[in-house]
Structure formats: C-alpha cells, structure tokens
C-alpha cells in the first residue's frame, strides 16, 4: 500500500516535513525542537522496535540523531546493558510483546527515566499493565511521560508514504484477495490499514473527504476510517482535529499515567 498525496497549497508543509518535525519533537522529550539552539543537547538513548526503526530511518540520519542527543539507538528486543544515569526515549508499537519487554525494562531499572512513545494509540488496559509494572518496580517516578504519537506510516518522499514495512505481506493486495481469507483475517487487515491512514491524517492535521468504489475492500476501509474520524471529532475535548491542532501538526497526545493503589 503506497500512497501519493496532493497538498492543498504549494506552501503547505509536506508530509515528510511534518513527520520529521514530529519525530524531532519526540526525541526532544516532546518539546518543540529549536533549530540552531546553543548548548549541548540532553544525552539520551533511543529504544525502538522494527516498526519504529522503519519510520525513523528514511527521515533522520545517524548524524541528525546524534545532534538530537541520541548516543545509542537500540532495538527493544535486543540484549541491552543497564545505563542507569541516562534517560531513554522509547518509540514502539503498543503490542503485547513490546509492553511485556518494556515492563521488564522497568523491573530491571535499565535507565534513569523513561519517555514512552507509542506509534499508534495504546489501549487503557495495556497502559494499566505498564502502570502496574512501574508500581511493582518502584519506578513510577521514573516514567516521565507517555505519549500516543500517531506516526504509524513510513514517509518515503515529500508527498508519498507506505503503510508498513514489517509484515507487509499481511496487508497486501494479494492478502486481501486470497480466496481462503477468513472474516477475522479481513477485519485485522482493514483495521491495520485504517489505523495507518488515521495516523497519516492526524499528522497532516486535516480531515479528509473520502471517496471510494462500492462493493470492494476500499469501501470497507472507507467506512471504518469514516467511523474512526467521526468518533474522534465527536469528542471535542480530546479531538485531534480541532482547535490549535487542526493543520498545525500538533499531533501527539499525552496519556495520563496513574499508578494503581
């Protein structure tokens, strides 16, 4: 699934620029990154999964990561030594496997503090799992921030992106048109596509006009995406498409992190 996008105005920031700004903001502890700022950055480590690696690689070079204060960038499921005096910025999908490994990191007290950034929105139940692990490890104070970043797509050019690279065969044209595909598998494929498209529009800061062919997989995607957009717009307090966020690229959403008593 590769998508080209026509911007409404020539002066509008490209999707590549917007996603790059979002990543730099995330790496700066979710504070806007100021170009040509004096002084050394805060040194930190970046922990990502394969999905996060695929998103960052086309946009930020090793030198740019270094300029942002990233001394090490490591895969979440690799063998990592403790660095107790350095903060860690995580950029991962909110999968069960990833949550378990992050909870293990908290128990092992690998880093000074933890800035948890999820590529797609994390569910409340998984957020509670992290809170329970932090409480058990006496590390609640070390979990500095938890953010949904809505960056679940890979930008290849200024106005072209792909939905995924990992497990891409699962959301391919061939997969959708398999004669033996089950309803559950089709729902999973549709949900994966819709999540990536929703993240794209959040990053773009625009609500789309949706058109599609009837009676096809495209219509299934359109219906699900329309529902997801409407549900978000209906929640005026937390909508990602209203107020200062609309068209401004303010796309991350901080989650309340409350440890259970």
PEPEDA-V837908 format. One record per residue. N is the residue number from 1. RES is the residue in one small letter. PHI is phi in radians with two decimals (NA if undefined). OMEGA is omega in whole degrees, 0 to 359 (none if undefined). D_FIRST is the distance of its C-alpha to the first C-alpha in Angstrom with 1 decimal. Layout:
n = {N & N}
res = {RES & RES}
phi = {PHI & PHI}
omega = {OMEGA & OMEGA}
d_first = {D_FIRST & D_FIRST}
This chain:
n = {1 & 2 & 3 & 4 & 5 & 6 & 7 & 8 & 9 & 10 & 11 & 12 & 13 & 14 & 15 & 16 & 17 & 18 & 19 & 20 & 21 & 22 & 23 & 24 & 25 & 26 & 27 & 28 & 29 & 30 & 31 & 32 & 33 & 34 & 35 & 36 & 37 & 38 & 39 & 40 & 41 & 42 & 43 & 44 & 45 & 46 & 47 & 48 & 49 & 50 & 51 & 52 & 53 & 54 & 55 & 56 & 57 & 58 & 59 & 60 & 61 & 62 & 63 & 64 & 65 & 66 & 67 & 68 & 69 & 70 & 71 & 72 & 73 & 74 & 75 & 76 & 77 & 78 & 79 & 80 & 81 & 82 & 83 & 84 & 85 & 86 & 87 & 88 & 89 & 90 & 91 & 92 & 93 & 94 & 95 & 96 & 97 & 98 & 99 & 100 & 101 & 102 & 103 & 104 & 105 & 106 & 107 & 108 & 109 & 110 & 111 & 112 & 113 & 114 & 115 & 116 & 117 & 118 & 119 & 120 & 121 & 122 & 123 & 124 & 125 & 126 & 127 & 128 & 129 & 130 & 131 & 132 & 133 & 134 & 135 & 136 & 137 & 138 & 139 & 140 & 141 & 142 & 143 & 144 & 145 & 146 & 147 & 148 & 149 & 150 & 151 & 152 & 153 & 154 & 155 & 156 & 157 & 158 & 159 & 160 & 161 & 162 & 163 & 164 & 165 & 166 & 167 & 168 & 169 & 170 & 171 & 172 & 173 & 174 & 175 & 176 & 177 & 178 & 179 & 180 & 181 & 182 & 183 & 184 & 185 & 186 & 187 & 188 & 189 & 190 & 191 & 192 & 193 & 194 & 195 & 196 & 197 & 198 & 199 & 200 & 201 & 202 & 203 & 204 & 205 & 206 & 207 & 208 & 209 & 210 & 211 & 212 & 213 & 214 & 215 & 216 & 217 & 218 & 219 & 220 & 221 & 222 & 223 & 224 & 225 & 226 & 227 & 228 & 229 & 230 & 231 & 232 & 233 & 234 & 235 & 236 & 237 & 238 & 239 & 240 & 241 & 242 & 243 & 244 & 245 & 246 & 247 & 248 & 249 & 250 & 251 & 252 & 253 & 254 & 255 & 256 & 257 & 258 & 259 & 260 & 261}
res = {x & x & x & x & x & x & x & x & x & x & x & x & x & x & x & x & x & x & x & x & x & x & x & x & x & x & x & x & x & x & x & x & x & x & x & x & x & x & x & x & x & x & x & x & x & x & x & x & x & x & x & x & x & x & x & x & x & x & x & x & x & x & x & x & x & x & x & x & x & x & x & x & x & x & x & x & x & x & x & x & x & x & x & x & x & x & x & x & x & x & x & x & x & x & x & x & x & x & x & x & x & x & x & x & x & x & x & x & x & x & x & x & x & x & x & x & x & x & x & x & x & x & x & x & x & x & x & x & x & x & x & x & x & x & x & x & x & x & x & x & x & x & x & x & x & x & x & x & x & x & x & x & x & x & x & x & x & x & x & x & x & x & x & x & x & x & x & x & x & x & x & x & x & x & x & x & x & x & x & x & x & x & x & x & x & x & x & x & x & x & x & x & x & x & x & x & x & x & x & x & x & x & x & x & x & x & x & x & x & x & x & x & x & x & x & x & x & x & x & x & x & x & x & x & x & x & x & x & x & x & x & x & x & x & x & x & x & x & x & x & x & x & x & x & x & x & x & x & x & x & x & x & x & x & x & x & x & x & x & x & x}
phi = {NA & -1.99 & -2.23 & -1.80 & -2.23 & -1.65 & -1.36 & -1.19 & -2.47 & -1.10 & -1.42 & -1.16 & -1.15 & -1.26 & -1.14 & -1.09 & -1.13 & -1.14 & -1.21 & -1.11 & -1.06 & -1.10 & -1.17 & -1.15 & -1.09 & -1.06 & -1.20 & -1.71 & 1.07 & 1.07 & -2.05 & -0.89 & -1.41 & -1.74 & -1.19 & 1.01 & -1.27 & -1.43 & 1.55 & -1.35 & -1.27 & -1.31 & -1.30 & -2.70 & -1.96 & -1.90 & -2.00 & -2.35 & -1.68 & -1.10 & -1.13 & -1.10 & -1.07 & -1.13 & -1.29 & -1.33 & -0.95 & -1.28 & -1.93 & -2.24 & -1.40 & -1.05 & -1.11 & -1.13 & -1.10 & -1.09 & -1.11 & -1.49 & 1.65 & -1.44 & -1.52 & -2.43 & -2.24 & -2.24 & -1.29 & -0.98 & -1.67 & -1.52 & -1.34 & -2.14 & -1.45 & -1.11 & -2.29 & -1.21 & -1.89 & -2.27 & -1.27 & -2.13 & -1.82 & -1.71 & -2.46 & -2.51 & -1.32 & -1.45 & -1.47 & -1.03 & -1.09 & -1.17 & -1.07 & -1.05 & -1.23 & -1.15 & -1.11 & -1.12 & -1.07 & -1.12 & -1.12 & -1.49 & 0.88 & -1.26 & -2.31 & -1.16 & -2.62 & -2.23 & -1.94 & -1.68 & -2.10 & -1.83 & -1.08 & -2.07 & -1.11 & -1.53 & -1.30 & -1.09 & -1.12 & -1.26 & -1.12 & -1.17 & -1.07 & -1.16 & -1.08 & -1.12 & -1.16 & -1.13 & -1.14 & -1.12 & -1.62 & 0.94 & -2.12 & -1.03 & -1.16 & -1.42 & -1.42 & -1.31 & -2.61 & -2.28 & -2.26 & -1.56 & -1.69 & 0.94 & -2.21 & -1.44 & -2.81 & -2.02 & -1.54 & -1.82 & -2.40 & -0.91 & -2.27 & -2.46 & -2.51 & -2.05 & -1.35 & -2.88 & -2.09 & -1.26 & 0.97 & -1.13 & -1.17 & -1.37 & -2.13 & -1.53 & -1.03 & -1.11 & -1.10 & -1.16 & -1.75 & -1.11 & -1.16 & -1.78 & -1.18 & -1.55 & -1.07 & -1.12 & -1.12 & -1.11 & -1.08 & -1.10 & -1.08 & -1.07 & -1.11 & -1.12 & -1.14 & -1.12 & -1.06 & -1.14 & -1.14 & -1.07 & -1.05 & -1.04 & -1.23 & -1.11 & -1.13 & -1.21 & 1.27 & -2.52 & -1.64 & -1.43 & -1.65 & -1.75 & -2.24 & -2.74 & -1.35 & -1.44 & 1.27 & -2.23 & -1.08 & -1.05 & -1.18 & -1.08 & -1.11 & -1.07 & -1.12 & -1.15 & -1.15 & -1.04 & -1.10 & -1.13 & -1.14 & -1.12 & -1.09 & -1.24 & -1.18 & -1.19 & -1.56 & -1.04 & -1.22 & -2.00 & -1.13 & -1.56 & -2.16 & -2.19 & 1.10 & -1.21 & -1.36 & -1.19 & 1.31 & -1.81 & 1.36 & -1.55 & -1.92 & -1.48 & -2.32 & -1.36 & -1.73 & -1.23 & -2.00 & -2.06 & -1.39 & -1.23 & -1.58}
omega = {178 & 188 & 172 & 185 & 173 & 180 & 184 & 181 & 183 & 184 & 183 & 178 & 180 & 179 & 176 & 179 & 182 & 180 & 177 & 177 & 180 & 180 & 180 & 176 & 179 & 182 & 177 & 179 & 178 & 171 & 181 & 180 & 180 & 179 & 175 & 178 & 181 & 179 & 181 & 176 & 173 & 182 & 186 & 174 & 178 & 178 & 180 & 171 & 182 & 179 & 179 & 178 & 180 & 181 & 185 & 189 & 181 & 189 & 185 & 178 & 177 & 179 & 179 & 176 & 179 & 179 & 178 & 178 & 180 & 180 & 178 & 171 & 190 & 176 & 183 & 186 & 174 & 175 & 184 & 178 & 177 & 172 & 193 & 182 & 183 & 175 & 180 & 175 & 179 & 176 & 190 & 171 & 181 & 180 & 180 & 181 & 180 & 180 & 179 & 181 & 177 & 176 & 177 & 177 & 179 & 180 & 181 & 178 & 185 & 189 & 181 & 179 & 188 & 175 & 189 & 181 & 182 & 184 & 172 & 184 & 178 & 179 & 180 & 182 & 179 & 175 & 178 & 176 & 179 & 180 & 179 & 179 & 179 & 179 & 180 & 181 & 184 & 184 & 182 & 181 & 181 & 177 & 190 & 183 & 174 & 184 & 163 & 185 & 180 & 182 & 186 & 172 & 185 & 180 & 181 & 178 & 184 & 184 & 176 & 180 & 173 & 185 & 179 & 175 & 176 & 179 & 185 & 179 & 181 & 180 & 181 & 176 & 180 & 181 & 182 & 184 & 175 & 180 & 183 & 181 & 181 & 178 & 180 & 179 & 179 & 178 & 179 & 178 & 181 & 180 & 179 & 180 & 182 & 179 & 180 & 179 & 178 & 178 & 179 & 183 & 174 & 179 & 179 & 181 & 184 & 174 & 186 & 164 & 188 & 173 & 181 & 174 & 181 & 175 & 181 & 176 & 179 & 179 & 178 & 178 & 182 & 181 & 180 & 180 & 178 & 179 & 181 & 179 & 181 & 179 & 179 & 180 & 182 & 180 & 188 & 184 & 186 & 182 & 179 & 185 & 182 & 176 & 185 & 184 & 187 & 177 & 184 & 179 & 176 & 197 & 179 & 184 & 182 & 180 & 175 & 181 & 184 & 180 & 179 & 179 & none}
d_first = {0.0 & 3.8 & 6.5 & 10.2 & 13.0 & 16.5 & 19.1 & 22.1 & 24.6 & 25.0 & 26.7 & 24.0 & 22.6 & 19.1 & 16.4 & 17.1 & 20.7 & 20.3 & 18.3 & 20.9 & 23.7 & 22.4 & 22.4 & 25.8 & 27.2 & 26.1 & 27.7 & 30.8 & 31.3 & 29.4 & 31.9 & 30.9 & 31.2 & 33.9 & 33.7 & 36.9 & 38.4 & 41.5 & 42.2 & 40.3 & 37.2 & 37.4 & 36.5 & 34.0 & 31.7 & 27.9 & 26.7 & 23.0 & 20.9 & 18.1 & 15.5 & 18.0 & 18.6 & 15.0 & 15.1 & 18.6 & 18.7 & 17.0 & 19.2 & 22.5 & 24.7 & 27.4 & 30.0 & 28.3 & 28.1 & 31.7 & 32.7 & 31.2 & 33.6 & 31.2 & 33.6 & 31.5 & 27.8 & 27.6 & 25.3 & 26.2 & 27.0 & 29.0 & 32.8 & 33.8 & 37.4 & 38.8 & 39.0 & 41.1 & 41.8 & 38.3 & 35.7 & 32.3 & 29.0 & 26.4 & 22.7 & 21.0 & 19.1 & 21.7 & 21.6 & 25.0 & 25.2 & 24.7 & 27.2 & 29.7 & 29.6 & 30.0 & 32.9 & 34.4 & 34.2 & 36.2 & 38.7 & 39.1 & 39.5 & 37.5 & 37.3 & 39.4 & 36.9 & 33.4 & 30.8 & 28.1 & 24.7 & 21.9 & 18.3 & 18.0 & 21.1 & 23.6 & 25.5 & 29.2 & 30.2 & 28.4 & 30.0 & 33.3 & 32.8 & 32.5 & 35.5 & 37.6 & 36.8 & 37.8 & 41.0 & 41.9 & 41.6 & 43.5 & 40.5 & 39.8 & 41.1 & 38.9 & 35.6 & 35.6 & 32.4 & 29.5 & 26.5 & 23.2 & 21.1 & 18.0 & 15.9 & 13.1 & 10.4 & 10.7 & 12.1 & 12.4 & 14.5 & 16.5 & 14.2 & 10.7 & 8.6 & 5.7 & 5.9 & 7.8 & 9.7 & 12.4 & 12.2 & 8.6 & 10.2 & 10.9 & 7.7 & 6.7 & 7.9 & 11.1 & 11.6 & 11.5 & 13.9 & 16.2 & 19.7 & 20.9 & 18.3 & 20.5 & 20.4 & 20.1 & 17.1 & 15.3 & 16.5 & 15.2 & 11.6 & 12.0 & 13.8 & 11.3 & 8.6 & 11.7 & 13.1 & 10.4 & 10.6 & 14.4 & 14.7 & 13.2 & 15.8 & 18.5 & 18.1 & 18.1 & 21.1 & 20.4 & 20.3 & 18.0 & 19.2 & 16.9 & 17.0 & 15.4 & 16.5 & 19.0 & 19.1 & 15.4 & 12.7 & 11.8 & 15.4 & 15.2 & 12.5 & 14.7 & 17.8 & 16.9 & 15.6 & 18.8 & 20.9 & 19.7 & 20.3 & 23.7 & 24.8 & 24.3 & 26.1 & 28.8 & 29.8 & 31.4 & 32.6 & 29.4 & 26.9 & 24.3 & 24.5 & 28.2 & 31.1 & 30.6 & 27.0 & 25.8 & 24.5 & 26.2 & 23.5 & 25.6 & 22.8 & 24.1 & 26.2 & 29.2 & 30.0 & 33.6 & 34.7 & 37.8 & 39.4 & 41.0 & 44.8}
